[in-house]
Amino acid sequence: MMAREVLEYIASNLVDKPDEVRIQEVSDDGETVLELRVHPEDMGKIIGKRGRTAKAIRAMVKAASTRDGSPATVEIVE
């Protein structure tokens, strides 16, 4: 799935501990939810100031999933 690969690429390049990036796919009424987990110290880097980074990540993944034809959203899990 392209959306998952986009999320993995972005998240891995933003954090200090890329080997602790975990993405789990959950199906929810025909839509895929990508649950993103990172090391607790890296949460600030994923969320960003006022949630701007998280919003940008969600926009990129949504664009990639739309291109695939299978809608996906991102949930950042602590």
PyMOL Python script that loads the backbone (N, CA, C, O; Angstrom):
from pymol import cmd

cmd.read_pdbstr("""\
ATOM      1  N   MET A   1       0.840  -1.186   0.000  1.00  0.00           N
ATOM      2  CA  MET A   1       0.000   0.000   0.000  1.00  0.00           C
ATOM      3  C   MET A   1       0.882   1.246   0.000  1.00  0.00           C
ATOM      4  O   MET A   1       1.784   1.379   0.828  1.00  0.00           O
ATOM      5  N   MET A   2       0.623   2.127  -0.907  1.00  0.00           N
ATOM      6  CA  MET A   2       1.458   3.308  -1.053  1.00  0.00           C
ATOM      7  C   MET A   2       1.336   4.264   0.139  1.00  0.00           C
ATOM      8  O   MET A   2       2.337   4.848   0.556  1.00  0.00           O
ATOM      9  N   ALA A   3       0.138   4.434   0.692  1.00  0.00           N
ATOM     10  CA  ALA A   3      -0.059   5.347   1.816  1.00  0.00           C
ATOM     11  C   ALA A   3       0.788   4.930   3.008  1.00  0.00           C
ATOM     12  O   ALA A   3       1.372   5.781   3.680  1.00  0.00           O
ATOM     13  N   ARG A   4       0.859   3.647   3.275  1.00  0.00           N
ATOM     14  CA  ARG A   4       1.661   3.148   4.389  1.00  0.00           C
ATOM     15  C   ARG A   4       3.147   3.451   4.160  1.00  0.00           C
ATOM     16  O   ARG A   4       3.855   3.854   5.082  1.00  0.00           O
ATOM     17  N   GLU A   5       3.603   3.253   2.936  1.00  0.00           N
ATOM     18  CA  GLU A   5       5.005   3.525   2.609  1.00  0.00           C
ATOM     19  C   GLU A   5       5.335   5.007   2.762  1.00  0.00           C
ATOM     20  O   GLU A   5       6.416   5.361   3.232  1.00  0.00           O
ATOM     21  N   VAL A   6       4.406   5.870   2.366  1.00  0.00           N
ATOM     22  CA  VAL A   6       4.601   7.316   2.513  1.00  0.00           C
ATOM     23  C   VAL A   6       4.708   7.669   3.995  1.00  0.00           C
ATOM     24  O   VAL A   6       5.601   8.415   4.397  1.00  0.00           O
ATOM     25  N   LEU A   7       3.799   7.135   4.799  1.00  0.00           N
ATOM     26  CA  LEU A   7       3.809   7.405   6.240  1.00  0.00           C
ATOM     27  C   LEU A   7       5.095   6.901   6.878  1.00  0.00           C
ATOM     28  O   LEU A   7       5.701   7.593   7.696  1.00  0.00           O
ATOM     29  N   GLU A   8       5.506   5.709   6.508  1.00  0.00           N
ATOM     30  CA  GLU A   8       6.731   5.135   7.075  1.00  0.00           C
ATOM     31  C   GLU A   8       7.956   5.981   6.706  1.00  0.00           C
ATOM     32  O   GLU A   8       8.825   6.216   7.544  1.00  0.00           O
ATOM     33  N   TYR A   9       8.019   6.428   5.475  1.00  0.00           N
ATOM     34  CA  TYR A   9       9.139   7.248   5.016  1.00  0.00           C
ATOM     35  C   TYR A   9       9.202   8.571   5.770  1.00  0.00           C
ATOM     36  O   TYR A   9      10.258   8.959   6.271  1.00  0.00           O
ATOM     37  N   ILE A  10       8.066   9.259   5.848  1.00  0.00           N
ATOM     38  CA  ILE A  10       8.025  10.563   6.513  1.00  0.00           C
ATOM     39  C   ILE A  10       8.369  10.422   7.993  1.00  0.00           C
ATOM     40  O   ILE A  10       9.222  11.145   8.508  1.00  0.00           O
ATOM     41  N   ALA A  11       7.706   9.496   8.670  1.00  0.00           N
ATOM     42  CA  ALA A  11       7.914   9.330  10.109  1.00  0.00           C
ATOM     43  C   ALA A  11       9.356   8.933  10.417  1.00  0.00           C
ATOM     44  O   ALA A  11       9.958   9.466  11.349  1.00  0.00           O
ATOM     45  N   SER A  12       9.905   8.017   9.654  1.00  0.00           N
ATOM     46  CA  SER A  12      11.274   7.557   9.901  1.00  0.00           C
ATOM     47  C   SER A  12      12.297   8.669   9.736  1.00  0.00           C
ATOM     48  O   SER A  12      13.320   8.684  10.422  1.00  0.00           O
ATOM     49  N   ASN A  13      12.026   9.596   8.831  1.00  0.00           N
ATOM     50  CA  ASN A  13      12.960  10.688   8.601  1.00  0.00           C
ATOM     51  C   ASN A  13      12.789  11.856   9.575  1.00  0.00           C
ATOM     52  O   ASN A  13      13.667  12.714   9.668  1.00  0.00           O
ATOM     53  N   LEU A  14      11.682  11.896  10.290  1.00  0.00           N
ATOM     54  CA  LEU A  14      11.450  12.971  11.249  1.00  0.00           C
ATOM     55  C   LEU A  14      12.006  12.667  12.644  1.00  0.00           C
ATOM     56  O   LEU A  14      12.404  13.577  13.370  1.00  0.00           O
ATOM     57  N   VAL A  15      12.030  11.398  13.006  1.00  0.00           N
ATOM     58  CA  VAL A  15      12.360  11.023  14.390  1.00  0.00           C
ATOM     59  C   VAL A  15      13.839  10.704  14.584  1.00  0.00           C
ATOM     60  O   VAL A  15      14.574  10.469  13.625  1.00  0.00           O
ATOM     61  N   ASP A  16      14.259  10.703  15.864  1.00  0.00           N
ATOM     62  CA  ASP A  16      15.639  10.342  16.210  1.00  0.00           C
ATOM     63  C   ASP A  16      15.836   8.827  16.264  1.00  0.00           C
ATOM     64  O   ASP A  16      16.949   8.332  16.086  1.00  0.00           O
ATOM     65  N   LYS A  17      14.743   8.094  16.510  1.00  0.00           N
ATOM     66  CA  LYS A  17      14.827   6.630  16.622  1.00  0.00           C
ATOM     67  C   LYS A  17      13.931   5.988  15.558  1.00  0.00           C
ATOM     68  O   LYS A  17      12.843   5.505  15.870  1.00  0.00           O
ATOM     69  N   PRO A  18      14.393   5.984  14.298  1.00  0.00           N
ATOM     70  CA  PRO A  18      13.552   5.473  13.203  1.00  0.00           C
ATOM     71  C   PRO A  18      13.233   3.984  13.303  1.00  0.00           C
ATOM     72  O   PRO A  18      12.230   3.531  12.752  1.00  0.00           O
ATOM     73  N   ASP A  19      14.081   3.210  14.004  1.00  0.00           N
ATOM     74  CA  ASP A  19      13.795   1.777  14.124  1.00  0.00           C
ATOM     75  C   ASP A  19      12.654   1.508  15.104  1.00  0.00           C
ATOM     76  O   ASP A  19      12.216   0.365  15.227  1.00  0.00           O
ATOM     77  N   GLU A  20      12.167   2.528  15.800  1.00  0.00           N
ATOM     78  CA  GLU A  20      11.043   2.346  16.719  1.00  0.00           C
ATOM     79  C   GLU A  20       9.729   2.872  16.135  1.00  0.00           C
ATOM     80  O   GLU A  20       8.735   2.991  16.851  1.00  0.00           O
ATOM     81  N   VAL A  21       9.724   3.185  14.850  1.00  0.00           N
ATOM     82  CA  VAL A  21       8.490   3.601  14.172  1.00  0.00           C
ATOM     83  C   VAL A  21       7.684   2.341  13.871  1.00  0.00           C
ATOM     84  O   VAL A  21       8.175   1.413  13.227  1.00  0.00           O
ATOM     85  N   ARG A  22       6.436   2.323  14.349  1.00  0.00           N
ATOM     86  CA  ARG A  22       5.549   1.186  14.132  1.00  0.00           C
ATOM     87  C   ARG A  22       4.260   1.680  13.487  1.00  0.00           C
ATOM     88  O   ARG A  22       3.666   2.660  13.935  1.00  0.00           O
ATOM     89  N   ILE A  23       3.835   0.993  12.433  1.00  0.00           N
ATOM     90  CA  ILE A  23       2.591   1.346  11.750  1.00  0.00           C
ATOM     91  C   ILE A  23       1.726   0.097  11.683  1.00  0.00           C
ATOM     92  O   ILE A  23       2.153  -0.952  11.201  1.00  0.00           O
ATOM     93  N   GLN A  24       0.508   0.235  12.176  1.00  0.00           N
ATOM     94  CA  GLN A  24      -0.435  -0.880  12.153  1.00  0.00           C
ATOM     95  C   GLN A  24      -1.647  -0.468  11.332  1.00  0.00           C
ATOM     96  O   GLN A  24      -2.207   0.609  11.540  1.00  0.00           O
ATOM     97  N   GLU A  25      -2.051  -1.321  10.402  1.00  0.00           N
ATOM     98  CA  GLU A  25      -3.219  -1.042   9.569  1.00  0.00           C
ATOM     99  C   GLU A  25      -4.456  -1.647  10.209  1.00  0.00           C
ATOM    100  O   GLU A  25      -4.471  -2.821  10.578  1.00  0.00           O
ATOM    101  N   VAL A  26      -5.498  -0.824  10.337  1.00  0.00           N
ATOM    102  CA  VAL A  26      -6.761  -1.279  10.898  1.00  0.00           C
ATOM    103  C   VAL A  26      -7.864  -0.887   9.922  1.00  0.00           C
ATOM    104  O   VAL A  26      -7.967   0.279   9.541  1.00  0.00           O
ATOM    105  N   SER A  27      -8.688  -1.847   9.513  1.00  0.00           N
ATOM    106  CA  SER A  27      -9.800  -1.536   8.611  1.00  0.00           C
ATOM    107  C   SER A  27     -10.991  -1.065   9.424  1.00  0.00           C
ATOM    108  O   SER A  27     -11.345  -1.664  10.440  1.00  0.00           O
ATOM    109  N   ASP A  28     -11.608   0.025   8.959  1.00  0.00           N
ATOM    110  CA  ASP A  28     -12.750   0.598   9.661  1.00  0.00           C
ATOM    111  C   ASP A  28     -13.785   1.032   8.635  1.00  0.00           C
ATOM    112  O   ASP A  28     -13.680   2.117   8.063  1.00  0.00           O
ATOM    113  N   ASP A  29     -14.787   0.186   8.401  1.00  0.00           N
ATOM    114  CA  ASP A  29     -15.863   0.479   7.443  1.00  0.00           C
ATOM    115  C   ASP A  29     -15.352   0.855   6.060  1.00  0.00           C
ATOM    116  O   ASP A  29     -15.774   1.868   5.500  1.00  0.00           O
ATOM    117  N   GLY A  30     -14.463   0.065   5.510  1.00  0.00           N
ATOM    118  CA  GLY A  30     -13.957   0.298   4.166  1.00  0.00           C
ATOM    119  C   GLY A  30     -12.825   1.298   4.087  1.00  0.00           C
ATOM    120  O   GLY A  30     -12.207   1.456   3.034  1.00  0.00           O
ATOM    121  N   GLU A  31     -12.546   1.976   5.187  1.00  0.00           N
ATOM    122  CA  GLU A  31     -11.437   2.926   5.226  1.00  0.00           C
ATOM    123  C   GLU A  31     -10.316   2.325   6.061  1.00  0.00           C
ATOM    124  O   GLU A  31     -10.561   1.667   7.073  1.00  0.00           O
ATOM    125  N   THR A  32      -9.099   2.557   5.628  1.00  0.00           N
ATOM    126  CA  THR A  32      -7.941   2.053   6.358  1.00  0.00           C
ATOM    127  C   THR A  32      -7.449   3.121   7.317  1.00  0.00           C
ATOM    128  O   THR A  32      -7.241   4.272   6.934  1.00  0.00           O
ATOM    129  N   VAL A  33      -7.267   2.726   8.563  1.00  0.00           N
ATOM    130  CA  VAL A  33      -6.692   3.620   9.567  1.00  0.00           C
ATOM    131  C   VAL A  33      -5.268   3.144   9.818  1.00  0.00           C
ATOM    132  O   VAL A  33      -5.046   1.990  10.182  1.00  0.00           O
ATOM    133  N   LEU A  34      -4.311   4.037   9.623  1.00  0.00           N
ATOM    134  CA  LEU A  34      -2.913   3.720   9.873  1.00  0.00           C
ATOM    135  C   LEU A  34      -2.549   4.270  11.245  1.00  0.00           C
ATOM    136  O   LEU A  34      -2.479   5.484  11.439  1.00  0.00           O
ATOM    137  N   GLU A  35      -2.318   3.364  12.200  1.00  0.00           N
ATOM    138  CA  GLU A  35      -1.961   3.775  13.554  1.00  0.00           C
ATOM    139  C   GLU A  35      -0.445   3.902  13.631  1.00  0.00           C
ATOM    140  O   GLU A  35       0.282   2.930  13.428  1.00  0.00           O
ATOM    141  N   LEU A  36       0.016   5.098  13.923  1.00  0.00           N
ATOM    142  CA  LEU A  36       1.445   5.391  13.990  1.00  0.00           C
ATOM    143  C   LEU A  36       1.900   5.442  15.437  1.00  0.00           C
ATOM    144  O   LEU A  36       1.344   6.179  16.251  1.00  0.00           O
ATOM    145  N   ARG A  37       2.917   4.651  15.747  1.00  0.00           N
ATOM    146  CA  ARG A  37       3.517   4.665  17.076  1.00  0.00           C
ATOM    147  C   ARG A  37       5.000   4.963  16.927  1.00  0.00           C
ATOM    148  O   ARG A  37       5.682   4.390  16.077  1.00  0.00           O
ATOM    149  N   VAL A  38       5.490   5.874  17.773  1.00  0.00           N
ATOM    150  CA  VAL A  38       6.911   6.217  17.780  1.00  0.00           C
ATOM    151  C   VAL A  38       7.387   6.213  19.230  1.00  0.00           C
ATOM    152  O   VAL A  38       6.580   6.136  20.156  1.00  0.00           O
ATOM    153  N   HIS A  39       8.686   6.294  19.416  1.00  0.00           N
ATOM    154  CA  HIS A  39       9.261   6.375  20.766  1.00  0.00           C
ATOM    155  C   HIS A  39       8.699   7.625  21.448  1.00  0.00           C
ATOM    156  O   HIS A  39       8.547   8.664  20.804  1.00  0.00           O
ATOM    157  N   PRO A  40       8.385   7.532  22.762  1.00  0.00           N
ATOM    158  CA  PRO A  40       7.801   8.694  23.463  1.00  0.00           C
ATOM    159  C   PRO A  40       8.601   9.995  23.309  1.00  0.00           C
ATOM    160  O   PRO A  40       8.011  11.075  23.263  1.00  0.00           O
ATOM    161  N   GLU A  41       9.910   9.909  23.230  1.00  0.00           N
ATOM    162  CA  GLU A  41      10.740  11.111  23.063  1.00  0.00           C
ATOM    163  C   GLU A  41      10.543  11.768  21.689  1.00  0.00           C
ATOM    164  O   GLU A  41      10.834  12.952  21.521  1.00  0.00           O
ATOM    165  N   ASP A  42      10.052  11.004  20.716  1.00  0.00           N
ATOM    166  CA  ASP A  42       9.876  11.516  19.359  1.00  0.00           C
ATOM    167  C   ASP A  42       8.467  12.039  19.075  1.00  0.00           C
ATOM    168  O   ASP A  42       8.205  12.537  17.980  1.00  0.00           O
ATOM    169  N   MET A  43       7.563  11.934  20.044  1.00  0.00           N
ATOM    170  CA  MET A  43       6.179  12.370  19.817  1.00  0.00           C
ATOM    171  C   MET A  43       6.101  13.841  19.422  1.00  0.00           C
ATOM    172  O   MET A  43       5.315  14.203  18.547  1.00  0.00           O
ATOM    173  N   GLY A  44       6.890  14.676  20.042  1.00  0.00           N
ATOM    174  CA  GLY A  44       6.884  16.107  19.731  1.00  0.00           C
ATOM    175  C   GLY A  44       7.279  16.389  18.295  1.00  0.00           C
ATOM    176  O   GLY A  44       6.758  17.311  17.669  1.00  0.00           O
ATOM    177  N   LYS A  45       8.199  15.595  17.777  1.00  0.00           N
ATOM    178  CA  LYS A  45       8.642  15.791  16.389  1.00  0.00           C
ATOM    179  C   LYS A  45       7.558  15.382  15.397  1.00  0.00           C
ATOM    180  O   LYS A  45       7.436  15.975  14.325  1.00  0.00           O
ATOM    181  N   ILE A  46       6.779  14.379  15.752  1.00  0.00           N
ATOM    182  CA  ILE A  46       5.704  13.914  14.871  1.00  0.00           C
ATOM    183  C   ILE A  46       4.521  14.880  14.922  1.00  0.00           C
ATOM    184  O   ILE A  46       3.905  15.155  13.892  1.00  0.00           O
ATOM    185  N   ILE A  47       4.201  15.391  16.096  1.00  0.00           N
ATOM    186  CA  ILE A  47       3.053  16.280  16.244  1.00  0.00           C
ATOM    187  C   ILE A  47       3.395  17.696  15.796  1.00  0.00           C
ATOM    188  O   ILE A  47       2.602  18.325  15.096  1.00  0.00           O
ATOM    189  N   GLY A  48       4.555  18.208  16.184  1.00  0.00           N
ATOM    190  CA  GLY A  48       4.980  19.541  15.763  1.00  0.00           C
ATOM    191  C   GLY A  48       4.288  20.650  16.535  1.00  0.00           C
ATOM    192  O   GLY A  48       3.406  20.395  17.355  1.00  0.00           O
ATOM    193  N   LYS A  49       4.692  21.873  16.268  1.00  0.00           N
ATOM    194  CA  LYS A  49       4.089  23.031  16.936  1.00  0.00           C
ATOM    195  C   LYS A  49       2.638  23.185  16.506  1.00  0.00           C
ATOM    196  O   LYS A  49       2.322  23.259  15.319  1.00  0.00           O
ATOM    197  N   ARG A  50       1.768  23.232  17.504  1.00  0.00           N
ATOM    198  CA  ARG A  50       0.324  23.359  17.275  1.00  0.00           C
ATOM    199  C   ARG A  50      -0.229  22.285  16.341  1.00  0.00           C
ATOM    200  O   ARG A  50      -1.259  22.497  15.703  1.00  0.00           O
ATOM    201  N   GLY A  51       0.434  21.147  16.254  1.00  0.00           N
ATOM    202  CA  GLY A  51      -0.056  20.034  15.442  1.00  0.00           C
ATOM    203  C   GLY A  51       0.149  20.198  13.952  1.00  0.00           C
ATOM    204  O   GLY A  51      -0.443  19.470  13.155  1.00  0.00           O
ATOM    205  N   ARG A  52       0.982  21.146  13.572  1.00  0.00           N
ATOM    206  CA  ARG A  52       1.179  21.409  12.133  1.00  0.00           C
ATOM    207  C   ARG A  52       1.833  20.248  11.411  1.00  0.00           C
ATOM    208  O   ARG A  52       1.443  19.915  10.292  1.00  0.00           O
ATOM    209  N   THR A  53       2.830  19.623  12.038  1.00  0.00           N
ATOM    210  CA  THR A  53       3.509  18.496  11.390  1.00  0.00           C
ATOM    211  C   THR A  53       2.546  17.326  11.220  1.00  0.00           C
ATOM    212  O   THR A  53       2.506  16.691  10.165  1.00  0.00           O
ATOM    213  N   ALA A  54       1.766  17.044  12.273  1.00  0.00           N
ATOM    214  CA  ALA A  54       0.789  15.951  12.202  1.00  0.00           C
ATOM    215  C   ALA A  54      -0.231  16.216  11.094  1.00  0.00           C
ATOM    216  O   ALA A  54      -0.609  15.306  10.356  1.00  0.00           O
ATOM    217  N   LYS A  55      -0.667  17.460  10.986  1.00  0.00           N
ATOM    218  CA  LYS A  55      -1.639  17.821   9.950  1.00  0.00           C
ATOM    219  C   LYS A  55      -1.043  17.618   8.550  1.00  0.00           C
ATOM    220  O   LYS A  55      -1.718  17.130   7.644  1.00  0.00           O
ATOM    221  N   ALA A  56       0.224  17.999   8.390  1.00  0.00           N
ATOM    222  CA  ALA A  56       0.896  17.830   7.098  1.00  0.00           C
ATOM    223  C   ALA A  56       1.078  16.349   6.764  1.00  0.00           C
ATOM    224  O   ALA A  56       0.905  15.942   5.615  1.00  0.00           O
ATOM    225  N   ILE A  57       1.427  15.551   7.764  1.00  0.00           N
ATOM    226  CA  ILE A  57       1.579  14.101   7.553  1.00  0.00           C
ATOM    227  C   ILE A  57       0.252  13.515   7.096  1.00  0.00           C
ATOM    228  O   ILE A  57       0.204  12.738   6.142  1.00  0.00           O
ATOM    229  N   ARG A  58      -0.824  13.892   7.781  1.00  0.00           N
ATOM    230  CA  ARG A  58      -2.152  13.370   7.417  1.00  0.00           C
ATOM    231  C   ARG A  58      -2.521  13.765   5.991  1.00  0.00           C
ATOM    232  O   ARG A  58      -3.098  12.965   5.255  1.00  0.00           O
ATOM    233  N   ALA A  59      -2.194  14.986   5.602  1.00  0.00           N
ATOM    234  CA  ALA A  59      -2.511  15.458   4.245  1.00  0.00           C
ATOM    235  C   ALA A  59      -1.739  14.654   3.194  1.00  0.00           C
ATOM    236  O   ALA A  59      -2.293  14.277   2.161  1.00  0.00           O
ATOM    237  N   MET A  60      -0.462  14.398   3.462  1.00  0.00           N
ATOM    238  CA  MET A  60       0.361  13.621   2.515  1.00  0.00           C
ATOM    239  C   MET A  60      -0.165  12.195   2.362  1.00  0.00           C
ATOM    240  O   MET A  60      -0.259  11.674   1.251  1.00  0.00           O
ATOM    241  N   VAL A  61      -0.505  11.573   3.486  1.00  0.00           N
ATOM    242  CA  VAL A  61      -1.007  10.192   3.449  1.00  0.00           C
ATOM    243  C   VAL A  61      -2.364  10.140   2.763  1.00  0.00           C
ATOM    244  O   VAL A  61      -2.642   9.217   1.998  1.00  0.00           O
ATOM    245  N   LYS A  62      -3.206  11.127   3.035  1.00  0.00           N
ATOM    246  CA  LYS A  62      -4.520  11.171   2.382  1.00  0.00           C
ATOM    247  C   LYS A  62      -4.373  11.305   0.873  1.00  0.00           C
ATOM    248  O   LYS A  62      -5.098  10.661   0.115  1.00  0.00           O
ATOM    249  N   ALA A  63      -3.431  12.144   0.438  1.00  0.00           N
ATOM    250  CA  ALA A  63      -3.187  12.313  -1.002  1.00  0.00           C
ATOM    251  C   ALA A  63      -2.680  11.011  -1.621  1.00  0.00           C
ATOM    252  O   ALA A  63      -3.110  10.627  -2.709  1.00  0.00           O
ATOM    253  N   ALA A  64      -1.769  10.338  -0.927  1.00  0.00           N
ATOM    254  CA  ALA A  64      -1.237   9.071  -1.447  1.00  0.00           C
ATOM    255  C   ALA A  64      -2.324   7.998  -1.503  1.00  0.00           C
ATOM    256  O   ALA A  64      -2.383   7.218  -2.454  1.00  0.00           O
ATOM    257  N   SER A  65      -3.177   7.961  -0.491  1.00  0.00           N
ATOM    258  CA  SER A  65      -4.227   6.938  -0.472  1.00  0.00           C
ATOM    259  C   SER A  65      -5.305   7.229  -1.505  1.00  0.00           C
ATOM    260  O   SER A  65      -5.886   6.302  -2.070  1.00  0.00           O
ATOM    261  N   THR A  66      -5.576   8.499  -1.757  1.00  0.00           N
ATOM    262  CA  THR A  66      -6.545   8.868  -2.785  1.00  0.00           C
ATOM    263  C   THR A  66      -6.039   8.433  -4.154  1.00  0.00           C
ATOM    264  O   THR A  66      -6.803   7.964  -4.998  1.00  0.00           O
ATOM    265  N   ARG A  67      -4.753   8.596  -4.352  1.00  0.00           N
ATOM    266  CA  ARG A  67      -4.139   8.175  -5.618  1.00  0.00           C
ATOM    267  C   ARG A  67      -4.249   6.655  -5.798  1.00  0.00           C
ATOM    268  O   ARG A  67      -4.429   6.164  -6.913  1.00  0.00           O
ATOM    269  N   ASP A  68      -4.139   5.926  -4.692  1.00  0.00           N
ATOM    270  CA  ASP A  68      -4.285   4.461  -4.715  1.00  0.00           C
ATOM    271  C   ASP A  68      -5.725   4.033  -4.941  1.00  0.00           C
ATOM    272  O   ASP A  68      -5.982   2.941  -5.447  1.00  0.00           O
ATOM    273  N   GLY A  69      -6.661   4.891  -4.565  1.00  0.00           N
ATOM    274  CA  GLY A  69      -8.072   4.529  -4.680  1.00  0.00           C
ATOM    275  C   GLY A  69      -8.616   3.861  -3.442  1.00  0.00           C
ATOM    276  O   GLY A  69      -9.753   3.389  -3.444  1.00  0.00           O
ATOM    277  N   SER A  70      -7.820   3.811  -2.368  1.00  0.00           N
ATOM    278  CA  SER A  70      -8.301   3.227  -1.108  1.00  0.00           C
ATOM    279  C   SER A  70      -8.050   4.237   0.010  1.00  0.00           C
ATOM    280  O   SER A  70      -6.909   4.410   0.440  1.00  0.00           O
ATOM    281  N   PRO A  71      -9.110   4.907   0.488  1.00  0.00           N
ATOM    282  CA  PRO A  71      -8.942   5.975   1.472  1.00  0.00           C
ATOM    283  C   PRO A  71      -8.281   5.502   2.763  1.00  0.00           C
ATOM    284  O   PRO A  71      -8.571   4.413   3.258  1.00  0.00           O
ATOM    285  N   ALA A  72      -7.391   6.332   3.300  1.00  0.00           N
ATOM    286  CA  ALA A  72      -6.692   6.011   4.540  1.00  0.00           C
ATOM    287  C   ALA A  72      -6.527   7.269   5.375  1.00  0.00           C
ATOM    288  O   ALA A  72      -6.379   8.373   4.851  1.00  0.00           O
ATOM    289  N   THR A  73      -6.555   7.075   6.682  1.00  0.00           N
ATOM    290  CA  THR A  73      -6.318   8.172   7.612  1.00  0.00           C
ATOM    291  C   THR A  73      -5.211   7.759   8.577  1.00  0.00           C
ATOM    292  O   THR A  73      -4.898   6.576   8.714  1.00  0.00           O
ATOM    293  N   VAL A  74      -4.631   8.741   9.235  1.00  0.00           N
ATOM    294  CA  VAL A  74      -3.537   8.492  10.179  1.00  0.00           C
ATOM    295  C   VAL A  74      -4.006   8.823  11.580  1.00  0.00           C
ATOM    296  O   VAL A  74      -4.607   9.869  11.825  1.00  0.00           O
ATOM    297  N   GLU A  75      -3.718   7.906  12.499  1.00  0.00           N
ATOM    298  CA  GLU A  75      -3.961   8.139  13.913  1.00  0.00           C
ATOM    299  C   GLU A  75      -2.621   8.015  14.618  1.00  0.00           C
ATOM    300  O   GLU A  75      -1.921   7.015  14.464  1.00  0.00           O
ATOM    301  N   ILE A  76      -2.269   9.028  15.387  1.00  0.00           N
ATOM    302  CA  ILE A  76      -1.015   8.984  16.128  1.00  0.00           C
ATOM    303  C   ILE A  76      -1.316   8.458  17.527  1.00  0.00           C
ATOM    304  O   ILE A  76      -2.044   9.087  18.294  1.00  0.00           O
ATOM    305  N   VAL A  77      -0.753   7.310  17.846  1.00  0.00           N
ATOM    306  CA  VAL A  77      -1.046   6.626  19.108  1.00  0.00           C
ATOM    307  C   VAL A  77       0.141   6.753  20.041  1.00  0.00           C
ATOM    308  O   VAL A  77       1.287   6.549  19.638  1.00  0.00           O
ATOM    309  N   GLU A  78      -0.139   7.089  21.286  1.00  0.00           N
ATOM    310  CA  GLU A  78       0.944   7.219  22.267  1.00  0.00           C
ATOM    311  C   GLU A  78       1.305   5.872  22.844  1.00  0.00           C
ATOM    312  O   GLU A  78       2.197   5.781  23.687  1.00  0.00           O
TER     313      GLU A  78
END
""", "prot")
cmd.dss("prot")
cmd.show_as("cartoon", "prot")
cmd.util.cbc("prot")
cmd.orient("prot")
